[in-house]
Amino acid sequence: MCEQFNGKNMKFYVIGIDDNQQQYFSPEIKEVISAHTVFSGGARHHEIAEPFLPQEYIWIDIVVPLKNVFQQYQSYDEIVVFASGDPLFFGFANTIQREMPEAEIMLYPSFNSLQMLAHRLVLPYQDMHIVSLTGRPWLKFDQALIEGQSKIGVLTDNKEHIPWAIAERMLEYGYDNYIMNIGELLGNKEKERVSTLELKDVVGKTFQFPNNLILIKTKTRNRPFGIPESDFHLLNGRAKMITKMPIRLLSLSMLDLRDKSVFWDVGFCTGSVSVEAKMQFPHLEVFAFEQRSEGTELMQNNARRFGTPGITSFIGDFTQSDTSGLPSPNAVFIGGHGGKMNEIVTKLTEVLTPNGIIVFNSVSDESRNMFLDAIENNGLKLEQSITIKVDDFNAIDVMKARKSLN
């Protein structure tokens, strides 16, 4: 949703509930309910709350698209909303604040579902890292895995991010160093269930929804700073076709990725730069491009080997690729150009964010001059160039260009 709705002079009473079919409401909450006629929530909330509602009431279902829901809200001055758990915990109160920032909110929270699961497990949770996969991409979850968080609380959905799919993804990328605690229908005294399982025992099993997870790390997975090139799957076994570790780390340093959000790797070959970038900066969205068809298998194998899920790769001529649907990069590494340096830099300059960075490793005077000409043609400024030599390989110029803020 992009537009904001007029919430001026509107008041929301947001009541947190769990899955208990015999809900307990305090006298204060009962008074709020009895004093109103307009209510809202999901279908599950409606079923639970209905016995407490006045005889004549209006119910507004919270269903997508939410734009229609908020348009209905604008017909009323006061609305009582039922939401799950703590409505400020990835909840509907946040949505109201975003869409109607001028509206007044009175909050009556309950325990959120992850708190309830921790209570059932008698598990201290003050150090738990929280991730929501409810209608959200894998990015934050992947980041938590790569960082090696000791406890990860996960809010699931009933589509792509079910316990089975989560366990399968973790095992695919080598994160078998967690056990999974699963809470089903928490708060429903007759039906709730809590399970503690090895990941391999979760795959293939279905669980009642709503459910959530707490992952507990059983051992620390190695996360090296700098991966030796000999550890990667190589293109036809050719060691010269991979960016050497010292050069790779210098390139990542120049890209200044800590405060970036989107990284493109053009000409990824084995995927070593993308993999290293994702391992060291797991918050990044990484998009990698390679002309050789072998790149697909190489990237998959290396990402799985080093535990870096979330790298999106594309095969084909980058200059002909449709990148219009991708987020604009803050930083780009050019690992190969196929003689089309100017075309590549031109295309990148069009989408690179202001103050964005391009780094290129030149192995010859010819490629160095091609890069210098390309950045000059596109109004980028050469900010840094460092010459480095590794073992008996030729010296390499690591060059950094920046797009102006204008």
C-alpha atoms as one frame of an Amber mdcrd trajectory, in Angstrom:
protein
   0.000   0.000   0.000   1.420   3.358  -0.987  -1.259   5.930  -0.148  -2.036
   6.857   3.427  -5.636   7.055   4.579  -7.131   9.884   6.590  -7.243   8.666
  10.172  -7.845  12.046  11.753 -10.427  11.887  14.546 -10.531   8.081  14.271
  -9.951   5.822  17.243  -9.000   2.137  17.222  -9.241  -0.222  20.187  -6.898
  -3.080  19.302  -7.366  -6.197  21.426  -4.839  -9.026  21.357  -6.198 -12.579
  21.631  -4.858 -16.120  21.319  -6.452 -19.292  19.899  -8.388 -20.161  23.027
 -12.006 -20.715  22.013 -13.048 -19.735  25.558 -11.286 -16.394  25.658 -10.846
 -14.495  28.915 -11.431 -10.746  28.684 -10.852  -8.364  31.573 -13.772  -6.189
  32.736 -12.134  -3.212  31.004 -12.009  -5.029  27.651 -15.596  -6.289  28.069
 -16.676  -2.701  28.637 -14.905  -1.595  25.432 -16.645  -4.362  23.463 -20.109
  -3.636  24.873 -19.767   0.097  24.157 -19.134  -0.404  20.415 -20.879  -1.781
  17.359 -18.124  -1.870  14.698 -15.561  -4.658  14.929 -12.837  -6.037  12.704
 -10.369  -8.917  12.461  -9.596 -12.093  10.586 -12.012 -14.990  10.173 -10.396
 -16.853  13.078 -10.680 -13.775  15.314 -14.351 -13.393  14.364 -15.102 -16.962
  15.399 -13.403 -16.559  18.780 -14.786 -13.079  19.569 -18.362 -13.551  18.347
 -19.824 -14.796  21.675 -18.730 -11.521  23.300 -20.118  -9.158  20.652 -23.352
  -7.183  21.115 -26.479  -8.452  19.367 -26.383  -5.857  16.614 -22.856  -5.431
  15.310 -20.923  -4.722  12.114 -17.902  -6.870  11.275 -15.183  -5.829   8.782
 -13.062  -8.775   7.667  -9.326  -8.102   7.465  -8.451  -9.638   4.110  -6.212
  -8.587   1.261  -6.139  -6.184  -0.405  -5.903  -4.136   2.786  -6.691  -0.986
   0.810 -10.340  -2.083   0.737 -10.321  -2.710   4.493  -9.061   0.778   5.291
 -11.550   2.325   2.904 -14.312   0.644   4.919 -12.788   1.880   8.169 -13.112
   5.482   7.051 -16.890   5.262   7.357 -16.625   5.032  11.155 -15.167   7.066
  14.025 -14.346   4.173  16.378 -13.499   0.552  15.583 -12.615  -2.388  17.806
 -10.033  -4.630  16.156  -9.168  -8.157  17.304  -5.623  -9.233  16.470  -3.278
 -12.062  17.386  -1.141 -11.797  20.509   0.660  -8.486  20.830  -0.681  -6.310
  17.968   2.593  -4.334  17.949   4.617  -7.520  17.355   4.552  -7.803  13.551
   0.873  -7.120  14.098  -2.070  -5.111  12.861  -1.456  -2.137  15.138   1.715
  -1.508  13.117  -0.376  -1.530   9.938  -2.799   1.017  11.365   0.107   3.284
  12.362   1.521   3.051   8.860  -1.716   3.563   6.945  -3.474   5.974   9.314
  -0.692   7.733  11.254  -3.104  10.330  12.668  -5.473   7.760  14.156  -5.552
   7.209  17.915  -4.837   3.656  19.100  -5.792   2.121  22.440  -3.912  -1.152
  22.871  -4.831  -4.229  24.903  -2.022  -6.712  24.183  -1.764 -10.396  24.963
   1.307 -12.630  24.807   2.614 -13.016  21.267   2.884 -16.533  19.856   6.656
 -16.815  20.251   6.413 -15.788  23.895   3.783 -18.479  24.357   5.993 -21.130
  22.737   8.926 -20.108  24.943   6.623 -20.363  27.985   5.543 -23.885  27.003
   9.217 -24.878  26.619  10.204 -23.055  29.851  12.845 -21.400  27.680  14.426
 -18.038  28.591  13.976 -15.947  25.450  15.585 -12.577  26.164  18.357 -13.420
  23.663  16.048 -14.747  20.949  16.471 -13.306  17.452  13.051 -12.784  15.842
  12.267 -13.287  12.152   8.897 -13.036  10.452   8.342 -15.148   7.340   4.634
 -14.359   7.268   4.231 -13.210   3.680   7.827 -12.005   3.660  10.911 -13.130
   1.677  13.649 -15.391   3.064  16.223 -12.568   3.412  16.038 -11.943   7.185
  15.844 -15.659   7.941  18.886 -16.397   5.774  20.734 -13.569   7.526  20.013
 -15.069  10.954  21.304 -18.474   9.825  24.517 -17.114   8.334  25.137 -14.986
  11.423  24.708 -18.123  13.532  22.117 -16.734  15.943  21.812 -19.048  18.955
  18.000 -18.872  19.185  15.824 -17.909  16.230  12.111 -17.324  16.709  10.241
 -17.697  13.415   6.725 -16.573  12.528   5.524 -18.834   9.709   2.734 -18.703
   7.148   0.607 -21.424   5.588   1.959 -21.068   2.073   5.668 -20.956   1.207
   7.123 -20.713   4.714   5.794 -23.794   6.491   7.954 -25.795   8.942   8.695
 -28.463   6.335   9.968 -25.900   3.788  12.026 -24.088   6.433  13.722 -27.309
   7.582  14.348 -28.354   3.978  16.006 -25.020   3.158  18.207 -25.217   6.248
  19.378 -28.724   5.389  20.000 -27.796   1.744  22.509 -25.151   2.836  24.120
 -27.209   5.583  22.421 -25.717   8.641  21.777 -29.021  10.386  23.148 -27.494
  13.600  19.726 -26.508  14.929  16.792 -28.311  16.505  13.287 -27.078  15.758
  10.604 -26.433  18.362   7.158 -26.140  16.775   4.089 -24.666  18.442   0.704
 -25.416  16.880  -2.565 -23.637  17.739  -1.047 -22.128  20.866  -3.693 -20.940
  23.300  -6.248 -23.478  22.121  -6.503 -25.636  25.226  -7.962 -28.620  23.378
  -5.784 -28.616  20.270  -2.464 -26.917  20.964   0.669 -29.026  20.504   4.394
 -28.447  21.028   7.028 -30.630  19.322  10.824 -30.677  19.480  12.355 -32.332
  16.415  15.558 -32.793  14.455  15.321 -30.975  11.118  15.395 -34.230   9.141
  12.326 -35.374  11.072  10.391 -32.212  10.152  10.755 -32.673   6.370   7.645
 -34.302   4.946   5.449 -33.613   7.971   2.469 -31.303   8.113   1.576 -29.150
  11.112  -1.638 -27.403  12.066  -1.769 -23.686  11.319  -1.244 -21.229  12.905
   2.136 -22.429  14.041   5.507 -20.917  14.880   9.054 -22.069  15.552  11.965
 -21.578  17.878  15.255 -22.853  16.439  17.982 -23.619  18.968  21.600 -23.948
  17.815  23.326 -27.151  18.910  26.816 -26.350  17.609  28.633 -23.513  15.840
  29.026 -23.745  12.089  32.304 -22.509  10.601  32.054 -19.049   9.038  35.498
 -18.145   7.669  36.636 -14.637   6.873  38.139 -15.293   3.465  37.485 -18.593
   1.682  40.503 -20.287   0.033  39.932 -20.572  -3.707  40.847 -24.271  -3.567
  37.670 -24.890  -1.539  35.354 -23.716  -4.317  33.892 -25.782  -7.124  35.812
 -24.439 -10.135  34.943 -23.909 -13.797  36.429 -26.980 -15.497  38.969 -27.143
 -12.654  40.620 -23.923 -13.869  42.083 -22.153 -10.823  42.816 -19.029 -12.898
  39.082 -18.466 -13.420  38.424 -17.545  -9.790  39.113 -14.327  -7.910  41.907
 -15.108  -5.431  41.066 -14.726  -1.753  43.271 -11.657  -0.973  41.975  -9.869
  -4.083  38.407 -10.905  -3.281  38.638  -9.475   0.227  40.247  -6.261  -1.019
  37.474  -5.906  -3.613  34.786  -6.402  -0.963  36.525  -3.832   1.239  36.428
  -1.296  -1.594  32.743  -2.032  -2.229  32.037  -0.891   1.348  29.125  -3.303
   1.681  28.318  -2.872   5.356  25.975   0.030   4.708  24.701  -1.221   1.334
  21.522  -3.222   0.752  21.692  -4.481  -2.854  24.793  -5.961  -4.501  25.190
  -7.051  -8.141  27.978  -9.376  -9.309  28.420  -9.151 -13.094  30.359 -12.053
 -14.613  30.317 -14.235 -11.493  31.914 -17.386 -13.026  32.311 -19.637  -9.935
  30.324 -17.276  -7.708  33.190 -16.737  -5.284  32.618 -12.976  -4.879  28.861
 -13.371  -4.429  29.328 -16.175  -1.903  31.975 -14.273   0.058  29.848 -11.102
   0.006  26.793 -12.954   1.306  28.814 -14.720   4.001  30.432 -11.545   5.316
  27.410  -9.260   4.774  24.338 -11.524   5.046  21.918  -8.595   5.101  22.596
  -8.026   1.388  20.288  -8.861  -1.465  22.709 -10.433  -3.964  22.018 -10.683
  -7.710  24.639 -12.398  -9.856  24.998 -12.503 -13.651  27.028 -14.890 -15.811
  27.102 -15.613 -19.532  28.299 -19.227 -19.293  25.540 -21.792 -18.738  27.829
 -23.691 -16.353  27.411 -20.779 -13.945  24.047 -22.044 -12.689  25.451 -25.288
 -11.278  28.628 -23.627 -10.004  26.689 -20.999  -8.074  24.291 -23.572  -6.627
  27.093 -25.897  -5.550  29.234 -23.172  -4.007  26.316 -21.451  -2.257  25.295
 -24.773  -0.715  28.857 -25.677   0.222  29.423 -22.443   2.142  25.905 -21.947
   3.493  24.895 -18.790   1.641  21.231 -19.063   0.634  19.490 -16.177  -1.080
  21.826 -15.461  -4.012  19.744 -14.967  -7.163  21.623 -15.824 -10.365  20.915
 -15.122 -14.032  22.498 -16.705 -17.116  22.960 -14.816 -20.387  24.530 -11.708
 -21.890  24.224  -9.063 -19.181  23.930  -6.253 -21.722  20.810  -7.950 -23.122
  19.313  -8.991 -19.782  16.059  -7.479 -18.550  16.915  -6.131 -15.104  13.939
  -3.770 -14.836  12.285  -5.842 -12.119  15.345  -5.915  -9.840  16.110  -3.472
  -7.028  18.744  -0.893  -7.940  22.238  -1.820  -6.755  24.222   0.246  -4.274
  27.391  -1.647  -5.209  28.547  -3.684  -8.219  31.501  -5.967  -8.860  32.485
  -6.577 -12.475  34.173  -9.959 -12.651  34.053 -10.311 -16.435  33.151  -8.121
 -19.365  33.601 -10.155 -22.582  34.853  -7.100 -24.441  31.663  -5.151 -23.662
  32.977  -3.016 -20.836  31.468   0.256 -22.006  28.049  -1.306 -22.612  28.118
  -2.950 -19.174  29.142   0.225 -17.337  26.562   2.242 -19.268  23.797  -0.159
 -18.257  24.994  -0.211 -14.660  25.244   3.571 -14.424  21.580   3.859 -15.408
  20.446   1.765 -12.420  23.214   2.374  -9.862  21.984   4.426  -6.914  23.538
   7.865  -6.336  26.872   7.484  -4.524  26.888   3.836  -5.648  30.174   1.980
  -6.238  31.569  -0.174  -9.048  34.702  -2.248  -8.463  36.666  -3.930 -11.253
  39.804  -6.070 -11.161  42.043  -5.409 -14.144  44.510  -8.101 -15.224  46.023
  -6.110 -18.129  46.685  -2.574 -19.330  44.039  -3.131 -21.997  41.265  -3.993
 -19.515  42.376  -1.192 -17.202  42.056   1.355 -20.009  38.687  -0.094 -21.046
  37.352   0.445 -17.520  38.816   3.947 -17.235  37.293   4.923 -20.587  33.922
   3.415 -19.650  33.625   5.247 -16.334  34.699   8.505 -17.953  32.100   8.053
 -20.699  29.415   7.559 -18.053  30.392  10.317 -15.659  31.747   8.100 -12.863
  34.796   9.082 -10.853  37.785   6.798 -10.213  38.153   6.976  -6.461  40.811
   4.379  -5.716  43.183   1.992  -7.481  45.410  -0.533  -5.719  47.855  -2.893
  -7.395  48.202  -6.305  -5.756  50.173  -9.445  -6.670  49.414 -12.912  -5.311
  52.040 -15.689  -5.550  53.307 -16.055  -9.118  50.177 -14.625 -10.753  50.257
 -11.345 -12.660  49.736  -8.128 -10.725  46.088  -6.980 -10.612  44.714  -3.462
 -10.341  41.673  -3.303  -8.056  39.801  -0.169  -9.117  36.886   1.592  -7.469
  34.597   4.065  -9.241  31.748   6.026  -7.694  28.601   7.562  -9.117  28.006
  11.167  -8.106  25.154  12.163  -5.807  23.617  14.385  -8.489
